Amino acid sequence: METIAIVGGGIAGLALAARLDPRRFDVTVHEQRAELPAVGTVLGMWPAAQRALGALGLLEAVRAVSPPIAALPVRDTRGRVWVTPRVPGLVGVSRVDLLRLLDGAVPPSVRRVVGRVDAKPRAGADLVVGADGVHSAVRRAVWGGRTTAVLTPYLAVRGVVAEPGWRERGGEYWGRGDLFGISPSAAGTNWYASFRSDLGPVTVDVETALATVRARYADRAPGVRDVLAAAAPETSLAQRIWTTPPLRRYARDGVALVGDAAHAMTPNLGRGACEALVDAVTLADLVNTRPMPAALAAYDRARLLRTQALRVASGALMRLALAERGQPGRDRVLALAGRWA
């Protein structure tokens, strides 16, 4: 049997392990966490990601724990709606639920190794897959130091509260240099905030971040204030936003990159987890059916241009949503667009 070492047991790594043919491959997943995370916010699953979940046999299970999202209004800081993009078919699943379902889909033949991997694990593997996130040790070891993760000036704080206020107050509230989002969650209401900050950059104290968010948004729409009043550190996450630099290849020298290790992007398009799932299923289907060199070349052709374009587009949308000097002009354009629509 050919051997495959997957570094990282997150969304991309677990999806890949679940999709690889256990009759053909001896698979090992290296993951530094001993247990799955207990806290996580909602991830939007767009149609391509839902097709990947269908291929994994998990789509109906995900839909069962995922409220549908029909529209995502864009609002001003007082809550007035500018435009309401329709998003038919989009569902929002908790990262915790998604990881639990993916973990359960991994065949028992897959070995699990707990521990941090600081470089490419060779050990005679026919394929090493870097699924180890934006700070990928595999990417740095094989692609070089110039591929070190890029720090943005922005902080992301996210959480879930039990109250169902998303029904009347859902959408994104765009201010001057910040945004606040409210969306459905199976547990109540999902929320997220982003703005320029010097907290961190590697580790961000959640209580400090939550206090900073409450102070910054104290004069915003009632829905925003209500959600933040109910927020608690134990159901919140805080981290600086990092991205990967542009890459010209996702596969080389018997190594492939998937998910954030290949194309970590800002969260503004809601496509990071989606593209990680598509990466994993695409790579697995190719190596399941083709010789390894041909499969890796086909994976590059299938995934490189699309995901790099999404990485650039998400960064552009972040700059628009978090505009500072250009905020008045942006608001006028959005208000005109809403009236025209």
RAGI-V181275 format. One record per run of one state. SS is the DSSP state (A for helix, B for strand, O for the rest). FROM is the first residue (numbers start at 1). TO is the last residue. If there is no record, write none. Layout:
ss=SS from=FROM to=TO
ss=SS from=FROM to=TO
//
This chain:
ss=O from=1 to=1
ss=B from=2 to=7
ss=O from=8 to=10
ss=A from=11 to=19
ss=O from=20 to=24
ss=B from=25 to=31
ss=O from=32 to=41
ss=B from=42 to=45
ss=O from=46 to=46
ss=A from=47 to=55
ss=O from=56 to=58
ss=A from=59 to=64
ss=O from=65 to=66
ss=B from=67 to=75
ss=O from=76 to=80
ss=B from=81 to=94
ss=A from=95 to=105
ss=O from=106 to=110
ss=B from=111 to=114
ss=O from=115 to=126
ss=B from=127 to=130
ss=O from=131 to=136
ss=A from=137 to=143
ss=O from=144 to=144
ss=A from=145 to=147
ss=O from=148 to=149
ss=B from=150 to=161
ss=O from=162 to=165
ss=A from=166 to=169
ss=O from=170 to=170
ss=B from=171 to=174
ss=O from=175 to=177
ss=B from=178 to=185
ss=O from=186 to=187
ss=B from=188 to=196
ss=O from=197 to=205
ss=A from=206 to=216
ss=O from=217 to=221
ss=A from=222 to=230
ss=O from=231 to=232
ss=A from=233 to=235
ss=B from=236 to=243
ss=O from=244 to=250
ss=B from=251 to=252
ss=O from=253 to=254
ss=B from=255 to=257
ss=O from=258 to=259
ss=A from=260 to=263
ss=O from=264 to=266
ss=A from=267 to=269
ss=O from=270 to=271
ss=A from=272 to=289
ss=O from=290 to=291
ss=A from=292 to=321
ss=O from=322 to=326
ss=A from=327 to=340
ss=O from=341 to=341
//
